[in-house]
Amino acid sequence: MKTKTVGLTYDLRTDYEFKEGDPPDANAEFDHPSTIGVIAEAIESQGVKVKKLGNVDDILEKIDHLGVDIVFNISEGISGRNRESQVPILLEMKGIPFVGSDALTLGLTLDKIIAKKIFIAEGIPTPGFLKSRTPPP
């Protein structure tokens, strides 16, 4: 029987390019390379092969030949309101199975105001909220 291959998607702190005005922790959600190694080892301990795929830019370059049976996605995405949805939507479009939430779920839950409005509309108890905006410097 052929060994299954699990693709691992992620964003590395070391790949983040700081832009002017970025706070010092702009890459805080991204992972250290050693974290990716530990996760890969944990998955491999289950008798499967791991192929490190990288971030959304890497996926875009090789989407038609990933060579994996399923993807374990921990990618945070590059930027924007729907950044966490970037990898899942590409995988979904190409019919590549992946572990974790789909693009819609990730987009909705990243926006806490929209998520709360949906909970309220569905009668799910949730604490009140206040939307505030920090004035520009």
Backbone torsions as a table, in degrees:
resi	resn	phi	psi	omega
1	MET	NA	135.7	-179.5
2	LYS	-69.0	136.1	176.1
3	THR	-69.6	132.2	178.4
4	LYS	-70.9	149.1	177.5
5	THR	-117.7	125.2	177.6
6	VAL	-103.9	123.6	174.8
7	GLY	-83.2	141.6	-179.9
8	LEU	-119.3	118.0	178.0
9	THR	-106.1	145.9	-173.3
10	TYR	-167.3	167.5	172.1
11	ASP	-123.0	129.0	-180.0
12	LEU	-96.0	140.1	175.2
13	ARG	-57.0	-36.9	-177.3
14	THR	-69.9	-17.3	178.5
15	ASP	-88.5	-13.7	-176.1
16	TYR	-71.2	129.7	176.9
17	GLU	-101.9	112.1	-179.4
18	PHE	-67.7	139.1	177.4
19	LYS	-108.6	159.5	178.9
20	GLU	-58.0	130.7	178.9
21	GLY	92.6	-8.7	177.4
22	ASP	-64.9	141.5	173.2
23	PRO	-69.4	160.1	-177.5
24	PRO	-60.9	-22.2	-178.4
25	ASP	-105.0	26.6	-176.7
26	ALA	-59.8	-24.7	-179.5
27	ASN	-103.7	19.0	-173.8
28	ALA	-62.7	-31.1	-179.4
29	GLU	-77.6	-14.4	-178.3
30	PHE	-80.8	162.4	-172.8
31	ASP	-99.3	154.9	172.3
32	HIS	-80.3	144.6	179.3
33	PRO	-52.6	-34.6	-179.6
34	SER	-66.1	-31.1	176.9
35	THR	-63.1	-42.5	179.4
36	ILE	-62.9	-40.2	177.9
37	GLY	-61.9	-42.8	179.5
38	VAL	-65.1	-43.3	179.0
39	ILE	-63.7	-44.3	178.8
40	ALA	-60.0	-44.1	178.7
41	GLU	-62.0	-40.8	180.0
42	ALA	-63.8	-41.5	178.9
43	ILE	-67.6	-44.1	179.8
44	GLU	-63.0	-27.5	179.7
45	SER	-64.8	-11.5	178.6
46	GLN	-93.4	9.6	175.4
47	GLY	87.0	18.8	177.5
48	VAL	-118.5	163.2	177.0
49	LYS	-92.6	143.9	176.9
50	VAL	-113.3	133.0	174.6
51	LYS	-115.8	115.9	-179.7
52	LYS	-76.3	116.0	-174.7
53	LEU	-96.8	-25.5	179.6
54	GLY	89.8	-150.8	-173.0
55	ASN	-98.2	-173.5	-175.2
56	VAL	-60.4	-36.6	178.2
57	ASP	-64.9	-41.5	177.7
58	ASP	-63.2	-42.1	-179.6
59	ILE	-62.8	-43.6	179.6
60	LEU	-57.7	-37.8	-178.4
61	GLU	-68.9	-32.0	-173.5
62	LYS	-125.2	22.0	-174.4
63	ILE	-56.4	-33.0	-177.1
64	ASP	-84.0	-3.2	179.2
65	HIS	-147.8	53.4	179.9
66	LEU	-70.0	-33.9	178.5
67	GLY	67.7	39.5	180.0
68	VAL	-128.5	158.0	177.1
69	ASP	-91.0	-28.9	-179.9
70	ILE	-159.6	158.3	-179.5
71	VAL	-118.8	135.5	171.9
72	PHE	-101.4	109.2	-171.1
73	ASN	-102.5	119.2	170.2
74	ILE	-124.5	18.7	-179.3
75	SER	-69.1	134.6	177.8
76	GLU	-89.9	-16.3	-178.0
77	GLY	88.2	163.4	-173.6
78	ILE	-78.5	-59.0	-177.8
79	SER	-163.8	168.6	174.3
80	GLY	96.3	168.7	-175.0
81	ARG	-62.2	-31.4	-177.8
82	ASN	-110.3	27.8	-173.5
83	ARG	-56.1	-38.6	-178.1
84	GLU	-71.2	-14.2	-179.7
85	SER	-87.8	-10.4	-171.3
86	GLN	-60.1	-52.3	-179.5
87	VAL	-67.7	-48.1	-179.6
88	PRO	-58.2	-37.5	-178.8
89	ILE	-67.8	-37.2	176.9
90	LEU	-64.4	-44.5	179.6
91	LEU	-64.1	-43.0	179.2
92	GLU	-61.2	-44.1	-179.3
93	MET	-60.1	-33.7	-177.5
94	LYS	-95.6	1.8	177.9
95	GLY	71.5	26.3	179.5
96	ILE	-93.1	119.3	-178.8
97	PRO	-65.6	146.8	178.7
98	PHE	-146.2	157.8	180.0
99	VAL	-92.9	141.8	176.0
100	GLY	106.2	-172.9	-176.2
101	SER	-70.0	152.2	176.7
102	ASP	-80.1	176.0	-174.9
103	ALA	-61.3	-42.3	-179.3
104	LEU	-62.2	-47.1	-179.7
105	THR	-60.7	-44.7	179.8
106	LEU	-64.3	-40.5	178.3
107	GLY	-64.2	-43.8	-179.4
108	LEU	-66.9	-43.9	-175.2
109	THR	-76.8	-19.8	175.3
110	LEU	-71.9	-29.0	177.3
111	ASP	-95.0	97.5	-173.0
112	LYS	-63.2	-34.3	179.1
113	ILE	-66.0	-47.3	179.1
114	ILE	-63.0	-42.9	178.9
115	ALA	-59.1	-45.6	179.7
116	LYS	-63.1	-40.7	178.7
117	LYS	-61.6	-38.6	177.4
118	ILE	-67.4	-44.0	177.7
119	PHE	-57.4	-46.8	-179.0
120	ILE	-62.5	-45.0	-179.7
121	ALA	-61.6	-30.4	-179.4
122	GLU	-92.5	3.0	178.4
123	GLY	75.6	20.6	178.1
124	ILE	-87.2	122.6	-179.4
125	PRO	-58.9	132.1	178.5
126	THR	-151.1	141.5	177.5
127	PRO	-59.4	154.2	176.4
128	GLY	-60.1	165.4	179.7
129	PHE	-144.5	162.9	177.9
130	LEU	-136.4	127.4	176.8
131	LYS	-91.0	125.1	177.7
132	SER	-127.3	158.7	-179.7
133	ARG	-129.1	130.7	177.4
134	THR	-79.5	125.3	179.7
135	PRO	-66.4	147.2	178.8
136	PRO	-63.8	152.1	-179.1
137	PRO	-65.2	NA	NA
